[in-house]
Amino acid sequence: MVGTQNRERCVDALRRKRQLLGSAKECRWERRGSLTDHRLRRLNGDDLQVGRLVGAQPGADVHHGSDVAEGRTNRVGDPRIGSASHRVAGADLVVENTLDAGSLVTSASGLSSAPVKKHVVILGAGFGGLELATRLSDSFADDVRVTLIDRNDSFSFGFSKLDILFGRKTAADVLVRYADISKEGVEFRQERVTSIDPEKRRVTTDHGSYDADVLAVALRAEYDFAATRGFEEGGSEYYSVAGAERMRDVLPDFDSGTILIGILGQPFKCPPAPFEGALLLHDHLVERGIRANAEIRVIGPMAAPVPITKEVSQSILGALHERGIEYVPKQRVVELDTHGKEARLESGGTVPYDLFVGIPIHRVPEVVESSGLAVDGWVPVNHTNLMTRFPDVYAFGDVAGIPMAKAGVFAEAAAAVVADDIGARLRGGVLERPYEGAGNCYLEFGRGMVGKVEANFLGGPAPTARLVGPSRDLAAEKEAFASTRRARWFGS
């Protein structure tokens, strides 16, 4: 915050730089091309008006006192969160960087204008983006304004794809429109992100560009269907709404043979989902009276369904075995022969199939890869507060390169920590509760029974997980989980 001390420094600078300022009684920063070209110039008036340069970037936009009073954001006028102090050419003035929510600009009349809100830009409106926007609105609406950007017009829970796949619900039933978001200080924009400059915290979309004081990258992983030859032409999937709808329409044509569920790469979202699919396909075939005519196999690169815990893996393997479903570990499908109906394995072998269901390879979005944020495929972050190596740029959820499962509940928990970190720094404090990578994943066992995997990846010396249930009570809890978040994020 620019206060009395900095005003006195400005007065001293004026006295020492009379050859620049003449008889001026006020000083002000005027932009002339770059940060080093800022100069003090004479203005009419009685008091000093101080232009704040904390965290300024070369080429940044500059708004003056009237802009701040109107609440418009700018890059030079807003203190940066993580930068060092800055020395201004033309004056011996060092402005200390803070993220003080009470930062004021002193007007020529000597009165203070309203605080300038920090601009938080959130990319991705999944679990993580929605939770971060909600927490910032609930707790820091007076301090920040939020722009939430997503290319889609609606949100859906990951497990709702299974509802679509087996005809329990339609897409219209599970989609929640982003237009329904009504949170103080939060503006949703349906736009496609085309570039990210993490050094300047500038985001470009197909509709414009945004300069952020804080940038939070919470984009979902993208599915690389083309990475597995033959998958786009001859495979099915239920990881997207459209894919679940297509597979729903394919299932009635299957009456006998082998259903092969292939996990095509790691990491992948919602680790229980491949096994949920197998268990629910078993129920589906039983209901149709054709289970005896079909074989169900799950094949994946993991040694066990949930590698971090033998207990949970054994429970899942036991449920599969009870239903006559085989799990083939440490194998990965790399190609489909759509004419011969064979899946070629990375090891060189082949597996026959009649219906192939793939869990697609996951990647960070291309816009994240090209931004320089990603290293070895994912974005490295500080595990404590989810900040990247770029100051004031966070990454969490699917895109974060943390050795843990990717699921909405973990992104939601990460968003809570990011919000706390932003809030602590706004108030001049420190983060009290580091990210632990903890969360619960629901797992449908079929027959109306649901289990819950309680996991903690970072909170101890080693990752832990345990299975609760399955039970019908947990099926009701799962429904409550969804309705609570719909109400919290959308107010419905």
C-alpha positions as CSV (number, residue, x, y, z in Angstrom):
1,M,0.0,0.0,0.0
2,V,1.3,3.5,-0.8
3,G,1.1,5.4,2.4
4,T,2.7,8.4,4.1
5,Q,6.2,7.1,3.9
6,N,6.1,6.6,0.1
7,R,4.5,10.1,-0.3
8,E,7.4,11.5,1.7
9,R,9.9,9.7,-0.6
10,C,8.1,11.1,-3.6
11,V,8.5,14.6,-2.1
12,D,12.2,14.0,-1.6
13,A,12.5,12.8,-5.2
14,L,10.8,15.9,-6.4
15,R,13.3,18.1,-4.5
16,R,16.3,16.2,-5.8
17,K,15.0,16.2,-9.4
18,R,14.0,19.8,-9.8
19,Q,15.7,19.8,-13.2
20,L,13.0,17.3,-14.2
21,L,10.0,18.7,-12.4
22,G,10.5,22.4,-12.2
23,S,8.0,23.9,-9.7
24,A,5.7,20.9,-9.6
25,K,3.8,20.2,-6.5
26,E,2.5,16.8,-7.6
27,C,4.1,13.8,-9.1
28,R,2.6,11.1,-11.3
29,W,3.9,8.2,-13.4
30,E,3.4,8.6,-17.1
31,R,3.8,5.7,-19.4
32,R,6.2,6.3,-22.3
33,G,6.8,2.9,-24.0
34,S,8.4,0.8,-21.3
35,L,8.9,0.6,-17.6
36,T,12.3,2.4,-17.7
37,D,10.8,5.3,-19.6
38,H,8.4,6.3,-16.8
39,R,9.0,9.8,-15.8
40,L,7.7,12.3,-13.3
41,R,5.8,15.2,-14.8
42,R,4.3,18.4,-13.5
43,L,0.6,18.5,-12.7
44,N,-1.7,21.2,-11.4
45,G,-2.9,20.6,-7.8
46,D,-2.0,21.0,-4.2
47,D,-1.2,17.5,-3.1
48,L,0.9,14.5,-4.3
49,Q,-0.6,11.8,-6.4
50,V,1.5,8.7,-6.2
51,G,1.5,6.2,-9.1
52,R,2.1,2.6,-7.7
53,L,4.6,0.5,-9.7
54,V,4.7,-2.6,-7.6
55,G,5.1,-5.6,-9.8
56,A,4.9,-3.7,-13.1
57,Q,5.8,-5.6,-16.2
58,P,7.4,-4.1,-19.3
59,G,4.7,-3.4,-21.8
60,A,2.0,-3.5,-19.2
61,D,-1.2,-1.4,-19.4
62,V,-1.3,1.7,-17.2
63,H,-4.4,3.3,-15.8
64,H,-4.2,6.5,-13.8
65,G,-6.2,7.7,-10.8
66,S,-9.5,8.1,-12.5
67,D,-9.3,4.5,-13.8
68,V,-8.7,3.2,-10.3
69,A,-11.6,5.1,-8.9
70,E,-13.8,3.5,-11.4
71,G,-12.6,0.1,-10.4
72,R,-10.9,-0.8,-13.6
73,T,-7.9,-3.2,-13.2
74,N,-4.5,-2.6,-14.6
75,R,-1.1,-4.2,-14.5
76,V,1.0,-1.4,-13.2
77,G,-1.5,0.0,-10.8
78,D,-2.0,-3.3,-8.9
79,P,0.7,-4.7,-6.5
80,R,2.0,-8.1,-7.5
81,I,1.9,-10.9,-5.2
82,G,5.2,-12.6,-5.5
83,S,7.6,-10.2,-7.1
84,A,10.5,-8.3,-5.4
85,S,10.6,-4.6,-4.8
86,H,11.1,-2.4,-7.9
87,R,13.3,0.7,-8.4
88,V,11.9,3.3,-10.8
89,A,14.1,5.0,-13.3
90,G,14.2,8.8,-12.8
91,A,13.6,8.7,-9.1
92,D,15.3,7.1,-6.1
93,L,12.0,5.5,-5.1
94,V,11.7,1.8,-4.1
95,V,8.1,0.6,-3.9
96,E,7.7,-2.5,-1.7
97,N,5.6,-5.3,-3.2
98,T,2.7,-6.4,-1.1
99,L,-0.7,-8.0,-1.8
100,D,-2.4,-5.7,0.7
101,A,-6.1,-5.7,0.0
102,G,-6.3,-2.2,1.4
103,S,-4.0,-0.7,-1.2
104,L,-5.2,2.8,-2.0
105,V,-4.4,5.5,-4.5
106,T,-4.3,9.0,-3.0
107,S,-6.1,11.5,-5.1
108,A,-5.1,15.1,-5.7
109,S,-7.7,16.3,-3.1
110,G,-6.0,14.2,-0.4
111,L,-8.8,11.7,-0.2
112,S,-8.3,8.0,-0.7
113,S,-10.2,6.2,-3.4
114,A,-11.7,2.7,-3.1
115,P,-9.3,-0.3,-2.8
116,V,-8.2,-1.7,-6.1
117,K,-9.4,-5.3,-6.4
118,K,-6.9,-7.9,-7.5
119,H,-7.8,-9.7,-10.7
120,V,-7.8,-13.5,-10.4
121,V,-8.2,-15.3,-13.7
122,I,-9.2,-19.0,-13.5
123,L,-8.8,-21.2,-16.5
124,G,-11.1,-24.2,-16.4
125,A,-14.5,-24.5,-14.7
126,G,-14.3,-28.0,-13.4
127,F,-14.2,-29.1,-9.8
128,G,-11.1,-27.0,-9.1
129,G,-12.0,-23.8,-11.0
130,L,-15.6,-23.8,-9.6
131,E,-14.4,-24.3,-6.0
132,L,-11.7,-21.6,-6.2
133,A,-14.2,-19.1,-7.7
134,T,-16.7,-19.9,-5.0
135,R,-14.3,-19.6,-2.1
136,L,-12.8,-16.3,-3.4
137,S,-16.3,-15.0,-3.8
138,D,-17.4,-16.2,-0.4
139,S,-14.4,-14.9,1.6
140,F,-12.6,-12.3,-0.5
141,A,-15.2,-10.5,-2.7
142,D,-14.1,-7.2,-1.3
143,D,-10.5,-7.9,-2.3
144,V,-10.6,-9.7,-5.6
145,R,-12.6,-9.9,-8.8
146,V,-12.6,-13.2,-10.6
147,T,-12.8,-14.1,-14.3
148,L,-13.6,-17.8,-14.8
149,I,-13.0,-19.0,-18.3
150,D,-14.1,-22.3,-19.9
151,R,-14.7,-23.3,-23.5
152,N,-17.8,-25.3,-22.6
153,D,-21.2,-24.0,-21.7
154,S,-21.9,-26.5,-18.9
155,F,-20.5,-28.7,-16.2
156,S,-21.1,-32.4,-15.3
157,F,-19.8,-34.7,-12.6
158,G,-17.5,-37.4,-13.9
159,F,-19.6,-40.2,-12.5
160,S,-22.7,-38.9,-14.3
161,K,-21.3,-40.4,-17.6
162,L,-22.1,-43.8,-16.1
163,D,-25.7,-42.7,-15.6
164,I,-25.8,-41.7,-19.3
165,L,-24.1,-44.9,-20.4
166,F,-26.7,-47.2,-18.7
167,G,-29.7,-45.1,-19.5
168,R,-30.4,-43.9,-16.0
169,K,-30.2,-40.2,-17.0
170,T,-29.9,-38.1,-20.2
171,A,-27.3,-35.5,-20.9
172,A,-29.9,-32.8,-20.2
173,D,-30.4,-34.3,-16.7
174,V,-26.7,-34.1,-15.7
175,L,-25.5,-30.9,-17.4
176,V,-25.4,-27.7,-15.3
177,R,-25.1,-24.5,-17.3
178,Y,-22.3,-22.1,-16.4
179,A,-24.7,-19.3,-17.2
180,D,-26.4,-20.2,-13.9
181,I,-23.4,-19.1,-11.8
182,S,-24.3,-16.2,-9.7
183,K,-21.4,-15.3,-7.4
184,E,-20.4,-11.9,-6.2
185,G,-17.3,-10.7,-8.0
186,V,-17.2,-13.7,-10.4
187,E,-17.7,-13.3,-14.1
188,F,-17.9,-16.5,-16.3
189,R,-16.7,-16.3,-19.9
190,Q,-17.3,-19.1,-22.4
191,E,-14.2,-18.8,-24.4
192,R,-11.4,-21.0,-25.7
193,V,-7.9,-20.2,-24.4
194,T,-5.5,-19.8,-27.2
195,S,-2.3,-18.8,-25.4
196,I,-0.9,-18.4,-21.9
197,D,2.0,-16.2,-21.0
198,P,2.9,-17.3,-17.4
199,E,5.6,-14.6,-17.0
200,K,3.2,-11.8,-17.7
201,R,0.2,-13.6,-16.4
202,R,-1.6,-12.8,-19.6
203,V,-4.2,-15.1,-21.2
204,T,-5.4,-14.8,-24.8
205,T,-8.7,-16.4,-25.9
206,D,-10.7,-16.5,-29.1
207,H,-12.5,-13.4,-27.8
208,G,-9.8,-11.3,-26.3
209,S,-7.1,-11.2,-23.7
210,Y,-6.9,-10.9,-19.9
211,D,-4.1,-9.6,-17.6
212,A,-4.1,-11.2,-14.2
213,D,-2.6,-10.4,-10.8
214,V,-3.1,-14.1,-10.0
215,L,-3.5,-16.8,-12.7
216,A,-4.9,-20.2,-11.7
217,V,-4.6,-22.9,-14.3
218,A,-7.2,-25.6,-13.6
219,L,-7.9,-26.9,-17.1
220,R,-9.0,-30.5,-17.5
221,A,-6.7,-33.0,-19.1
222,E,-7.6,-33.7,-22.7
223,Y,-8.2,-37.1,-24.2
224,D,-5.8,-38.1,-27.0
225,F,-7.9,-40.6,-28.9
226,A,-5.6,-40.6,-31.9
227,A,-2.6,-41.7,-29.8
228,T,-3.9,-45.3,-30.0
229,R,-4.2,-46.4,-33.6
230,G,-7.7,-47.6,-34.4
231,F,-9.3,-46.4,-31.3
232,E,-11.2,-43.5,-32.9
233,E,-12.6,-45.7,-35.6
234,G,-13.3,-48.9,-33.7
235,G,-13.4,-48.2,-30.0
236,S,-16.0,-46.9,-27.5
237,E,-15.5,-44.7,-24.4
238,Y,-17.5,-43.2,-21.6
239,Y,-15.2,-40.6,-20.3
240,S,-17.0,-37.8,-22.1
241,V,-20.7,-37.1,-22.3
242,A,-20.7,-37.6,-26.1
243,G,-18.8,-40.8,-25.8
244,A,-21.2,-42.2,-23.1
245,E,-24.1,-41.4,-25.4
246,R,-22.5,-43.2,-28.4
247,M,-21.6,-46.2,-26.3
248,R,-25.2,-46.3,-24.8
249,D,-26.4,-46.6,-28.4
250,V,-23.9,-49.4,-29.2
251,L,-24.7,-51.6,-26.3
252,P,-28.0,-52.9,-27.6
253,D,-26.2,-54.4,-30.6
254,F,-23.9,-56.5,-28.4
255,D,-25.3,-59.9,-27.5
256,S,-22.3,-62.2,-27.2
257,G,-18.5,-62.2,-27.2
258,T,-15.8,-60.4,-25.4
259,I,-15.9,-56.9,-23.9
260,L,-12.4,-55.6,-23.5
261,I,-11.9,-52.6,-21.3
262,G,-8.4,-51.2,-22.0
263,I,-6.6,-48.6,-19.8
264,L,-4.5,-47.0,-22.5
265,G,-2.1,-45.0,-20.4
266,Q,-1.3,-43.4,-17.1
267,P,-2.2,-41.2,-15.3
268,F,-5.9,-41.1,-16.0
269,K,-8.9,-39.5,-14.3
270,C,-11.1,-41.2,-11.8
271,P,-9.1,-44.4,-11.1
272,P,-12.1,-46.4,-10.1
273,A,-14.0,-45.7,-13.4
274,P,-12.6,-48.6,-15.5
275,F,-13.6,-51.1,-12.8
276,E,-17.0,-49.4,-12.2
277,G,-17.6,-49.8,-15.9
278,A,-16.9,-53.5,-15.8
279,L,-19.1,-54.1,-12.7
280,L,-22.0,-52.2,-14.2
281,L,-21.6,-53.8,-17.6
282,H,-22.0,-57.1,-15.7
283,D,-25.3,-56.0,-14.2
284,H,-26.4,-54.7,-17.6
285,L,-25.8,-58.0,-19.3
286,V,-27.5,-59.9,-16.4
287,E,-30.6,-57.7,-16.8
288,R,-30.7,-58.5,-20.5
289,G,-30.2,-62.2,-19.8
290,I,-27.1,-62.6,-21.9
291,R,-24.3,-62.6,-19.3
292,A,-23.6,-66.2,-19.9
293,N,-22.8,-65.4,-23.5
294,A,-20.2,-62.7,-22.7
295,E,-16.8,-62.4,-21.3
296,I,-15.6,-59.1,-19.6
297,R,-11.9,-58.3,-19.3
298,V,-10.1,-55.3,-17.9
299,I,-6.5,-54.8,-19.1
300,G,-4.2,-52.1,-17.8
301,P,-0.6,-51.1,-17.1
302,M,-1.0,-51.1,-13.3
303,A,0.1,-54.1,-11.2
304,A,-3.2,-53.7,-9.3
305,P,-6.4,-51.6,-9.6
306,V,-5.2,-49.2,-6.9
307,P,-1.4,-49.5,-6.7
308,I,-1.0,-47.5,-3.5
309,T,-3.0,-49.9,-1.4
310,K,-3.2,-53.7,-1.4
311,E,-6.4,-53.6,0.7
312,V,-8.5,-51.6,-1.7
313,S,-7.0,-53.5,-4.7
314,Q,-8.0,-56.8,-3.2
315,S,-11.5,-55.6,-2.6
316,I,-11.9,-54.5,-6.2
317,L,-10.3,-57.7,-7.5
318,G,-12.6,-59.7,-5.3
319,A,-15.7,-58.0,-6.7
320,L,-14.4,-58.6,-10.2
321,H,-13.7,-62.3,-9.6
322,E,-17.1,-62.8,-8.0
323,R,-18.7,-61.6,-11.2
324,G,-16.4,-63.6,-13.5
325,I,-14.5,-60.5,-14.7
326,E,-10.8,-60.8,-15.4
327,Y,-8.2,-58.2,-14.7
328,V,-5.0,-58.4,-16.8
329,P,-2.2,-56.4,-15.1
330,K,1.0,-54.8,-16.5
331,Q,-0.3,-54.8,-20.1
332,R,-1.2,-51.9,-22.3
333,V,-3.1,-51.8,-25.6
334,V,-1.3,-49.7,-28.2
335,E,-3.3,-50.5,-31.3
336,L,-6.6,-51.9,-32.5
337,D,-7.0,-54.1,-35.5
338,T,-10.6,-53.0,-36.2
339,H,-11.0,-55.5,-39.0
340,G,-9.6,-58.6,-37.2
341,K,-11.0,-57.4,-33.9
342,E,-7.8,-57.8,-32.0
343,A,-6.0,-55.4,-29.6
344,R,-2.2,-55.4,-29.9
345,L,-0.3,-55.1,-26.7
346,E,2.9,-53.1,-26.0
347,S,4.5,-56.4,-25.1
348,G,3.8,-57.8,-28.6
349,G,0.8,-60.1,-27.9
350,T,-2.8,-59.7,-29.0
351,V,-6.1,-60.0,-27.3
352,P,-9.4,-60.6,-29.2
353,Y,-12.4,-58.5,-28.6
354,D,-15.9,-57.9,-29.9
355,L,-16.5,-54.6,-28.1
356,F,-13.5,-52.5,-27.2
357,V,-14.0,-49.9,-24.5
358,G,-11.0,-47.6,-24.0
359,I,-9.9,-45.3,-21.2
360,P,-8.1,-42.8,-23.4
361,I,-4.6,-41.4,-23.0
362,H,-4.7,-38.2,-21.0
363,R,-2.5,-35.1,-21.8
364,V,-2.3,-31.5,-20.7
365,P,-4.1,-29.2,-23.1
366,E,-1.9,-28.1,-26.0
367,V,-2.2,-24.5,-24.9
368,V,-0.6,-25.5,-21.5
369,E,2.1,-27.5,-23.2
370,S,3.1,-24.6,-25.5
371,S,3.0,-22.0,-22.7
372,G,6.2,-23.4,-21.1
373,L,4.3,-24.4,-18.0
374,A,4.5,-28.1,-18.5
375,V,7.6,-30.2,-17.9
376,D,7.6,-33.9,-18.9
377,G,4.0,-33.7,-19.8
378,W,2.5,-32.1,-16.7
379,V,2.9,-28.8,-14.8
380,P,5.4,-29.0,-11.8
381,V,4.1,-27.2,-8.7
382,N,5.0,-26.6,-5.2
383,H,3.2,-29.4,-3.4
384,T,2.4,-27.2,-0.4
385,N,0.5,-24.4,-2.1
386,L,0.2,-25.5,-5.8
387,M,2.2,-22.5,-7.2
388,T,4.2,-23.1,-10.3
389,R,7.8,-21.8,-10.8
390,F,6.2,-18.6,-12.2
391,P,5.3,-16.1,-9.4
392,D,1.5,-15.9,-8.8
393,V,0.7,-18.6,-11.3
394,Y,-1.0,-21.7,-9.7
395,A,-1.8,-25.0,-11.4
396,F,-3.9,-27.7,-9.9
397,G,-6.3,-30.5,-10.7
398,D,-5.6,-32.6,-13.8
399,V,-2.7,-30.5,-15.2
400,A,-0.6,-30.6,-12.0
401,G,2.4,-32.9,-12.1
402,I,1.9,-34.4,-8.6
403,P,2.4,-38.1,-8.0
404,M,-1.3,-38.8,-7.1
405,A,-4.6,-39.7,-8.6
406,K,-6.4,-37.3,-10.8
407,A,-10.0,-36.8,-9.8
408,G,-12.4,-33.9,-9.2
409,V,-12.4,-34.3,-5.4
410,F,-8.6,-33.8,-5.3
411,A,-8.9,-30.7,-7.6
412,E,-11.6,-29.4,-5.2
413,A,-9.3,-29.9,-2.2
414,A,-6.4,-28.2,-4.0
415,A,-8.6,-25.2,-4.9
416,A,-9.3,-24.7,-1.2
417,V,-5.6,-24.5,-0.5
418,V,-5.0,-22.1,-3.4
419,A,-7.8,-19.9,-2.1
420,D,-6.3,-20.0,1.4
421,D,-2.9,-19.1,0.0
422,I,-4.2,-16.2,-1.9
423,G,-6.2,-15.0,1.1
424,A,-3.2,-15.3,3.5
425,R,-1.0,-13.3,1.2
426,L,-3.7,-10.7,0.7
427,R,-3.7,-10.2,4.5
428,G,0.1,-10.4,4.8
429,G,0.0,-13.8,6.4
430,V,1.2,-17.3,5.5
431,L,-0.6,-20.5,4.4
432,E,-1.4,-22.5,7.6
433,R,-2.8,-25.6,6.0
434,P,-0.7,-27.2,3.2
435,Y,-2.1,-29.4,0.5
436,E,-2.3,-33.0,1.5
437,G,-3.8,-34.6,-1.6
438,A,-6.6,-36.0,0.4
439,G,-10.1,-36.9,-0.9
440,N,-12.8,-39.5,-1.3
441,C,-13.7,-41.3,-4.5
442,Y,-17.0,-43.1,-4.9
443,L,-17.0,-46.5,-6.6
444,E,-20.1,-48.2,-7.9
445,F,-20.1,-51.9,-7.3
446,G,-23.5,-52.5,-9.0
447,R,-26.7,-53.8,-7.6
448,G,-27.3,-50.4,-6.0
449,M,-24.2,-50.6,-3.9
450,V,-21.6,-47.9,-3.6
451,G,-18.2,-47.9,-1.9
452,K,-16.0,-45.0,-1.0
453,V,-12.2,-44.9,-1.3
454,E,-10.6,-42.5,1.2
455,A,-7.2,-41.6,0.1
456,N,-4.3,-39.3,1.2
457,F,-1.4,-39.0,-1.1
458,L,0.8,-36.3,0.4
459,G,-0.2,-35.9,4.1
460,G,2.2,-38.6,5.4
461,P,5.4,-40.5,4.7
462,A,3.6,-42.6,2.1
463,P,0.2,-42.5,0.3
464,T,-2.6,-44.3,2.0
465,A,-6.1,-45.4,1.0
466,R,-8.9,-47.5,2.5
467,L,-12.3,-48.7,1.2
468,V,-15.5,-47.9,3.1
469,G,-18.5,-50.1,2.2
470,P,-20.0,-50.8,-0.3
471,S,-23.5,-50.1,1.0
472,R,-26.7,-48.5,-0.1
473,D,-26.2,-45.7,2.4
474,L,-23.1,-44.6,0.4
475,A,-25.2,-44.6,-2.7
476,A,-27.4,-41.9,-1.0
477,E,-24.3,-40.1,0.2
478,K,-23.0,-40.0,-3.4
479,E,-26.2,-38.3,-4.5
480,A,-25.9,-35.8,-1.7
481,F,-22.3,-35.1,-2.7
482,A,-23.5,-34.0,-6.1
483,S,-26.5,-32.0,-5.0
484,T,-24.4,-30.2,-2.3
485,R,-21.9,-29.0,-4.9
486,R,-24.5,-28.0,-7.4
487,A,-26.0,-25.8,-4.8
488,R,-22.7,-24.4,-3.6
489,W,-21.3,-23.7,-7.1
490,F,-24.4,-22.8,-9.0
491,G,-27.0,-21.9,-6.3
492,S,-29.3,-24.7,-7.5
